Amino acid sequence: MRHLLFAFFWLMPLFSFAQQGQITGRILNNDGRPLEGVSVVETTGRFAALTDAQGRFMLDQLPLEQITLVTRSLNFSEARRTVLLTAEAPQATVEIRLTASSNALQEVEVLGRKETTYKSDYSFVGTRTATALIDVPQSISTVTKELMEDRQVFRLTDVVRNVAGVAQYSHYDDFTVRGFRNGYESGFRLLNGLRSGFSYGNSFTQAPLTVNLERIEVLKGPGAALFGDINPGGTINMVTKKPLAEARKAVTFSTGSFNTTRATADFTGPLNEQKNVLYRFNAGYEKTNTFRDVNDTKSLMIAPTVTFLVSDKTTLNAELVYTHIDGYLDRGLPIRANDLYATSRSLTLSQPSDYFRTNTYYLNASLTHKFTDWLTLSASYLDFTYNENLSEHRTLNSFADAPANTVVNLRYFDRRAEEYTKNLSTYFSLNRNTGPIAHKVVVGADYIRFNTDKQSTMFEARQKLVNGVATPLTFDLKNPLYEIQDPTKYIRRPLPQFFVDYINSVYHTVGIYAQDQLEVTPRLGVLLGVRYELFADERDYGDGSTTIPQRRLLPRAGLTYSLLDNLNYFASYSSGFRPLKPEYIRFPERYGRTSAFSPETSYQLETGLKGEFFDKALFGTVAVYQIEKRNQLVATNGLTAEGGQVYRQNGIARSRGAEVELTGNILPNFSLNLNYAFNHTEVLDADLLAEDGQPLANAPKHMGGLWAKYVFTTPTLRGFGIGVGGNYVGNRRSENQVEAVGTGAKYWAHWPSYTVADVALFYTINRFNFHVNLNNVFDKYYFVGGYDFFRASPGAPRNFMATLGYTF
């Protein structure tokens, strides 16, 4: 008997193996072409495979039963195939054909983009669902990680030259989009469609790093019907890199001008054999002296992400990002004696004892669950913290020797502050037909809350004791002096009211919205949307009132009509709304006004064409638009007696323009990004009489950009490539008037137009790639923007960056 049991257990593995099945097959598109990188998953998630270059896959060691396979791909619709495996037929072969679709898998972006070109086929920012760019009735510009890598950009400010209608307002995280400022209090940065703390409050002084970004999208015009409190010129959405189901790893090491060293890592792939737990890890480090005096900076980012493919119906994603930057807060270049080129562009007001240390943390989690084939729940959460430790010498926005204008009055700041921004977004997506009309309906709500750490504090001084005598802090632009300062000798001012208002900032907003994308006919699409925004604060003002509600109904409408299979006409109307900080309404006298400021409202009318060319490898947009903004809030260079910012408010600001943009590939080895924008802006009914009829500040009438990359395919030059490009920006009006040397008369200054040329060389061999970029080839002295002659923003001189990369 013992021998029989021994034999039974010895043969059991062989018996079990004989009872296991196998499925092989191919995944093709509708034209019969094989599809690589498509995930094929058995519905329990225990068995999974990825198709190879021939579209083939294999699943083995399967149980002998009814097996249901599910395909997953960002660019193709989900398909299911059921196969019965039996003892008589333990093996099966299947062929599955997939239909192209940009909404195949996810309602929120939880899986990585597999493409490796300058063109992105889809976006969530235009409709909250994955929609082909050609089908969104509003202009969307996209810069992918491939273009960012080829241009070796490290910060968001370096990306805008590749986007039509977008220019730098200053060297902060501060832009002009279709003529309107987008930064500080007038434009939030979205992270994966959620409002972040970037470009708001104190954090706008530092542009985000691009280390963990998959692409950057700009939704042109107001996006309030989707996102609420949004700038009328456009919405900048930063999409982070998500995990892939296939293993990819890459590291880069760089060196360049201004004693710059840099390293990055990007690892992704599955964490288990079933490939239903995926990871991505991005990290980057840079040390640079920058081209500005006394302004060396160290930057570190660590960004792990995990995606759980819980089942074919449920997907979870979580990412935690930490960024630390240790450097100086660069407030810009003071202009000596009103001569833009009188001083070196490297001159700063920072002293060697100054510092600017920031920490940014955010947790972003998202969920998508399919209840049925036509009903999906999507939910996302973002918890964002910004922390700063600042010691700086900065301009007091006046000259000590006016009107000679060569000695700047200074103020000293020592500030400790922390800000919190929290988001929760939940919506349902319904895909149903009513007769011949197909509907894609989105119904949901957003909750956003902003507050500051009550322990935040600051120390301001404008004088110091010299031999017991109070002496103003100044900086001589003719004889710059940089030395370690002793703030204990500075005369402390009382904590200003504007900072008390800041540390008591607690406000929240709830947005309830509905949207329907209708496919009326195979060629005609209509988009209808509306949002009700409820904004309020929670501050106790001491007089029995605790909230100042600001509410608006925000409609949106658009249509697309397919003129050809690859060419769509579109037209749209979108509205905008920006509630103000409650203290601007409750205490306007603290900000230089006798009556309450009013919330900003806006609208855009836009029409144009979108097309896909060269076998859909190149995407193009031609658009014309008009944007009108009411109650435009403008910061002046004036300060109240306590040191708070003085504001003015213009009745109407209008922008009319046209844009052309091409992005993608003309040939497989020829990549292109080309853009041009014409933008005529005008201030109407201005608060400051001298501003009536003026163009908007830092809004160029003409601007354009080019980047072209060609990789040689001939045997002798195979692996080599060349990139050429540059950008042009027309002249722009300063935000504030300046005073003439000698007379003190006020006039509008203009930042001159400029053209900057860039080149690059590429070489790839096996898994190694090397490229070097030379920027500002002709060493142009130019200004990307600025506020006035106390705070101008010069561009970098000629510089290079060389990178060695390895993929494995």
VOVOMI-205335 format. One record per residue (C-alpha): x, y, z; residue in three letters. Coordinates in pm, whole numbers, plus 50000, padded with zeros to 5 digits. Example, Ala and Ser with C-alpha at 12.3 -4.5 7.8 and 13.67 -1.06 7.14 Angstrom:
<pts>
512304955050780ALA513674989450714SER
</pts>
This chain:
<pts>
500005000050000MET502845023750087ARG504385017149746HIS501105026449578LEU500855059149771LEU504475067449689PHE503855061149321ALA500655082149329PHE502365112449481PHE505385108349254TRP503135108348946LEU500865136349071MET502925165048919PRO502925147348582LEU499195142148607PHE498675178748698SER500825190348410PHE498845168848171ALA495695186448286GLN497015221448211GLN496045240347899GLY497595266147669GLN496285294647456ILE498345310847182THR497235337746946GLY497755370446764ARG496405405546819ILE495865425746502LEU494295458846411ASN491385461246168ASN493825462845877ASP495485430345979GLY498665446346109ARG500175430946426PRO499965451046747LEU502885450846986GLU502595457547359GLY498925448047399VAL498195432147737SER496175399647726VAL494765390848069VAL492645362048195GLU489745377348388THR490885365248733THR494225382848676GLY496255351148745ARG497475347848387PHE498725375748163ALA500955381147863ALA502155409447640LEU502165407247261THR505495408047077ASP506425426746759ALA504415401446551GLN501375405746775GLY501795370546919ARG501165360047278PHE501015327747479MET499345318147808LEU500215284247953ASP499595263248264GLN495925272448233LEU493185252348406PRO490975230848183LEU487835251748193GLU486165280848022GLN488755308947993ILE487865345247916THR490615367247778LEU490545405347795VAL492785428147588THR494065460747735ARG495565488847532SER495415526547552LEU494905530447179ASN492495502047102PHE489105492047232SER488865464247487GLU488045430247337ALA486945397747506ARG487295362347380ARG486065331147559THR487815297847499VAL486885263347636LEU489835241347728LEU489165204347791THR491185172747839ALA490435164247476GLU491385199347354ALA493825214447605PRO495285238847350GLN493645266647152ALA494685293546906THR492845326646874VAL493065357446656GLU491665390046791ILE491225421946590ARG491035454846779LEU489375487346683THR491315519446739ALA490025539247035SER491505564847272SER489075555747552ASN489825518847548ALA490875512447905LEU490695540548151GLN488495569348253GLU491235584548466VAL494845582648357GLU496375553548547VAL498485535448287LEU501475549248104GLY501595562047750ARG503465537547527LYS504115560647231GLU507595575247188THR506965604846957THR506285642046982TYR502595635446915LYS500065625747180SER496895609947045ASP494545616747333TYR493905639147631SER491785639547946PHE492055676948007VAL489585687047736GLY486615665447839THR487645646148158ARG487545613947954THR490145599947717ALA489275617747392THR491245620447070ALA492605655847038LEU490995659046696ILE487555653746854ASP487835680347129VAL486115712947021PRO488805734647182GLN492515739147112SER494885717347314ILE498665719347278SER500825690547399THR504545687047470VAL505535650647526THR508425637247729LYS510225628447405GLU510315664847299LEU511335675447650MET514165649947647GLU515395660847304ASP515495697047421ARG516945686947762GLN514495708247958VAL514455704848337PHE511835730348441ARG508375739248318LEU509515773848206THR511775757947942ASP508835740247775VAL506645769447665VAL508695778347356ARG507155747347199ASN503545758547256VAL501655782847034ALA500395813647216GLY502355807447537VAL505265829147653ALA507015835647982GLN505585864148188TYR508615863048415SER511225837348515HIS508905824248789TYR506235797848724ASP504475825948545ASP503275826448183PHE501245845747930THR498645823847761VAL496735839747474ARG497565873747621GLY496565867447983PHE498835862048279ARG498835826448410ASN500545825248749GLY500535837149110TYR496835844449174GLU495705841048814SER496315805248712GLY496705771848883PHE498785742948753ARG496775711048724LEU498375677648808LEU496615649348626ASN493545671648602GLY493555681548971LEU494445715449113ARG497925715849265SER499735741349479GLY502105749849192PHE501925785649064SER499765797949349TYR500615817649660GLY504285816149752ASN505065785649538SER504705804549210PHE508255817849254THR509645783549162GLN508885765248836ALA508085727748870PRO510625701548763LEU509855679948460THR511595648148582VAL508385628148633ASN506255643748359LEU504875623548068GLU503525653747889ARG502405689447942ILE499045700147804GLU497635735047755VAL493865737347716LEU493445770947541LYS490815794947668GLY488735793147989PRO488295758248129GLY486035767948418ALA483175745248310ALA485555716248377LEU487895728748648PHE486335759548807GLY488775787148908ASP490865788448591ILE492695815548395ASN490885827448078PRO493945823547855GLY494365786647921GLY494905758348165THR498285741148205ILE497955704548298ASN501005684248399MET500545646948336VAL502875624948538THR504485592948411LYS502465561748486LYS503575525248504PRO503805503248196LEU503115466148173ALA506465460648003GLU509855465348167ALA511735496648069ARG514675512748245LYS516715543248157ALA519365564548326VAL521015596748210THR524055616348322PHE524535652448211SER526995680948237THR526785715948104GLY527295753248136SER527225771648470PHE528855741548640ASN525725721148591THR525595683948666THR522445663448638ARG521285627348663ALA517895611048608THR516425576148635ALA513185562048494ASP512315525748579PHE508985508748506THR507475474248463GLY505465447048639PRO506095437149000LEU504565402248974ASN504195374348721GLU500525382048658GLN501495417748557LYS498605431948750ASN500835451748987VAL502955477048800LEU505455502748917TYR507275533448796ARG510135550848971PHE511465584548858ASN514275603649022ALA516315633948926GLY519115654849073TYR520665687048950GLU523335709849086LYS523875742648900THR525325777148962ASN522845791448705THR523825821748498PHE522845845348782ARG525325857549044ASP525045842549393VAL522345818749280ASN523605782949285ASP520835757249325THR520475720449410LYS517325701749311SER516185666649400LEU513005648049301MET511915612849395ILE508655599949247ALA507495563749298PRO504195552249144THR502265519449170VAL499275507748964THR497055478749072PHE495035461648798LEU492675447149055VAL490465431248790SER489345437948437ASP486845462448593LYS488865479848864THR492165498448849THR493965517649123LEU496925541249100ASN498975558749368ALA502005581349339GLU504015599949600LEU506305627949484VAL508915646049691TYR510925675949565THR513605694949755HIS515245726249616ILE517995744949796ASP519085777649641GLY518255814549621TYR515055832949536LEU515895852449223ASP513655883349208ARG515015894548872GLY517355920548727LEU517135957148836PRO517605980548539ILE520236007248601ARG519436042448480ALA516656028048260ASN519236012448025ASP518205976247968LEU521765965647884TYR523725986948132ALA524505957948362THR525395921748315SER522385898648296ARG523965879248583SER523535907448838LEU521205899849130THR520245915649460LEU520795883049650SER523495882249916GLN525705851849991PRO523965846650327SER520535844450161ASP518835811150097TYR515605796749960PHE514825761150066ARG511605745049959THR510025711050002ASN507075699649795THR505165667749874TYR502125654249704TYR500125622149709LEU497965615349404ASN495635585249404ALA493035575249148SER490445548149095LEU488405536548799THR485705510048827HIS483445497348551LYS480055487448685PHE478905477848336THR480075482447980ASP478335516347983TRP478775529448339LEU482125538148500THR483065554948828LEU486235575948838SER487695591649149ALA490935610549211SER492545626049519TYR495475650149544LEU497015661249874ASP499635688249803PHE501965704950055THR504385733349986TYR506935743150252ASN509495771150234GLU512325785150443ASN513365818650298LEU515975845150371SER516325871450101GLU517265906850007HIS514825920549752ARG513835953249596THR511515977649773LEU510355988349425ASN511976022649452SER515316039449382PHE517216057149660ALA518656082049410ASP515626087249182ALA515466099848914PRO519076089048847ALA517886053348915ASN521186036549001THR520756027749372VAL517926004149468VAL516136005149801ASN515985970349957LEU513795951350196ARG514895920050384TYR512555890450427PHE512935860450654ASP509885838150606ARG508755803550719ARG505545792250556ALA503595761450458GLU500555758150230GLU498105729550178TYR495945722349875THR493575692549879LYS491415679349594ASN488775652849563LEU487185646749224SER484515620449160THR482435615048850TYR480425589348660PHE480845582848288SER477865569048097LEU478025557047739ASN474535551047599ARG472515556947284ASN469185574147243THR468045562546903GLY470785570446649PRO472575595046883ILE475465582347097ALA476065599447432HIS479165600847649LYS477905617147968VAL480035628748260VAL478345638348588VAL480385646448895GLY481635669549167ALA484945684249281ASP485975695949626TYR489055718049666ILE490415732549989ARG493335756250047PHE494765766950381ASN498035777750538THR499955766950845ASP499005789851133LYS502595787351258GLN503865804650943SER505695836851022THR507945863250871MET510455890250963PHE510785921350745GLU513385949050768ALA514195979750557ARG516905994550780GLN519915982750976LYS521975997451256LEU525356010951149VAL527316024451447ASN524006027751628GLY522356047551347VAL519346034551152ALA520456032650788THR518296022450486PRO519135990050311LEU520325998049959THR522155982249667PHE524376002449431ASP523955989349075LEU527186006748965LYS529225990649244ASN527545957849342PRO528615945049683LEU528105908749787TYR528935899650146GLU527595878650431ILE524935899150608GLN524065899050979ASP520235901651012PRO520545906351393THR521505942451317LYS518395947551105TYR515475967551247ILE512445944851260ARG509105958351139ARG505775947451291PRO504155916851137LEU502215932050843PRO498465927850803GLN498795912150459PHE500745883450616PHE498145880050892VAL495565876950614ASP497775850850448TYR498175828150751ILE494425830150815ASN493605819250460SER491135790350465VAL488835786650169TYR487185759249973HIS485145754649661THR482695728549542VAL481975723749174GLY479025703349049ILE479065696448676TYR477495677048392ALA478695672148037GLN477405653447734ASP479455645147425GLN476935636347157LEU477725618246834GLU474765631346636VAL475965615646312THR479215597446225PRO480585631646122ARG478905655946364LEU479745657846732GLY478295681946989VAL479585689447339LEU477375705547605LEU478525712147959GLY477665732448267VAL479225737048609ARG477965753948924TYR480835767249134GLU480375774449507LEU483355792749656PHE483555803550020ALA486085809850298ASP486045798750661GLU487755827850829ARG486275844051140ASP486455881451076TYR485455890351433GLY482205907751339ASP479895877651332GLY480405870250960SER482485840150866THR482075835150492THR482065855050171ILE480395832549911PRO481215837349543GLN479135816049308ARG478685812348932ARG476955790748673LEU479515782648403LEU478305769648064PRO480315754347780ARG479325743447429ALA481135730847122GLY480835711046804LEU483095691746569THR482335682646210TYR484435658146014SER485145674245676LEU487415645045584LEU488415613345763ASP491505631345890ASN490225667345914LEU487725682146162ASN486155716446184TYR485435728046540PHE483765757246717ALA483195763947085SER482115787647359TYR483645785047705SER483255806148016SER485615815348297GLY485385826348659PHE487985834748921ARG486805842049274PRO489035865649467LEU490665860749801LYS487975870750049PRO490165897550210GLU490175916549878TYR486425920349920ILE486275924050298ARG489315946850345PHE490115963750010PRO491825992950186GLU494645969150283ARG495355964649913TYR495146000549795GLY491426004349711ARG488506021449882THR485785998349745SER485615960549726ALA487295943049436PHE485005922049212SER485445885549105PRO486825880748754GLU484695866148474THR485565857648115SER484485839647799TYR486085826547480GLN484725821247129LEU486955798546920GLU486795781346584THR489245763446358GLY490475731246202LEU492235700646343LYS493845674246126GLY496045643346127GLU498465638945839PHE501215615645714PHE499335584345821ASP498165602046138LYS501745607746253ALA501495645846240LEU498825665746425PHE497905700946323GLY495645728446456THR494575761746306VAL492445783146538ALA491045818446569VAL489565831646891TYR488315860747098GLN488645861947477ILE487155888847698GLU487925892248065LYS486105915348309ARG487435928848640ASN491045920048564GLN493065922448885LEU496585936848831VAL499375939049087ALA501185972549078THR504705979949197ASN503196001449471GLY503225991049835LEU500966000950121THR502426016350434ALA502585981450586GLU504325967050282GLY501345949850123GLY500835948649747GLN498675975649588VAL496275963449319TYR494245979349044ARG491305964048857GLN490535969548489ASN486975968248359GLY487595948548037ILE490645931747884ALA490265916747537ARG492395892847332SER491875883746966ARG494175861346773GLY495045831746555ALA497335801846605GLU498925775046390VAL500575744146535GLU502075712246391LEU503445684046608THR504585648846523GLY506425631246242ASN506655639645873ILE508765608345826LEU509555581146082PRO513005597046120ASN511905633546092PHE510155648746398SER508685683546399LEU507215709046638ASN506185741546469LEU504005769346605ASN503025805246533TYR500615828446716ALA499185862746637PHE497595879146939ASN496125914446954HIS495265925047308THR493775956747450GLU492885970447793VAL489485987647798LEU487926007248082ASP491186007048275ALA491476015948645ASP494666034948554LEU493826060348282LEU497256056648120ALA496556019748063GLU493416025247855ASP493996012447502GLY497325996247591GLN498105960047506PRO498045935747798LEU501285933147994ALA503855908247863ASN501545898747574ALA503475897547243PRO501545903946922LYS503665878846729HIS505465847946851MET506605814946702GLY508715784446768GLY510395756246577LEU512065723746666TRP512975698146401ALA514915665846453LYS516255644346170TYR517875610246226VAL520015596845942PHE519195562345804THR522055557945556THR524525530645662PRO527465554345703THR525565578545929LEU523135554646095ARG522565564746457GLY523385601446404PHE520775628846425GLY520575666446421ILE518105690446580GLY517585726846493VAL515135752146625GLY514505783846812GLY511775808146899ASN510715843846830TYR508825866347071VAL507685901546981GLY508035931847206ASN505895933447519ARG504665960747753ARG505855961048113SER503255954248381GLU503935987248557ASN505066021448441GLN508666032348497VAL510076066648578GLU512256085148328ALA515836093048426VAL516266129948502GLY512576139948502THR510816111848689GLY508006112448432ALA506166079348405LYS505956059148085TYR505396023247971TRP508566003447914ALA508745975447656HIS510805943847660TRP512405941847313PRO511535914247067SER514035886047037TYR514965855546833THR516935827346992VAL518425798346793ALA519185763446928ASP520895732646783VAL521535696846896ALA523455665946787LEU522325630446863PHE524065596846843TYR522585562946935THR524395529646934ILE522905498347085ASN521415508447419ARG523555539647456PHE522545574147342ASN524485606247351PHE523315640947268HIS524485676347319VAL522365707647298ASN523635742747232LEU521095769347327ASN521085806247236ASN523685799246971VAL524305836146893PHE524405846347262ASP521445870047238LYS520935893247538TYR517155892247575TYR514325894247828PHE511715866847864VAL509495891648050GLY509265911048372GLY507185935048575TYR509085968148565ASP512625981548592PHE513005967148942PHE512125931548835ARG513145922848481ALA513645886548372SER516665881448144PRO517095849947937GLY520115827247969ALA523255834347762PRO524735808547528ARG524895775147708ASN525285738147641PHE524175705447795MET525695671547712ALA523965639147814THR524905602447811LEU521965578747846GLY521585541147876TYR518395520647845THR518055484847968PHE
</pts>
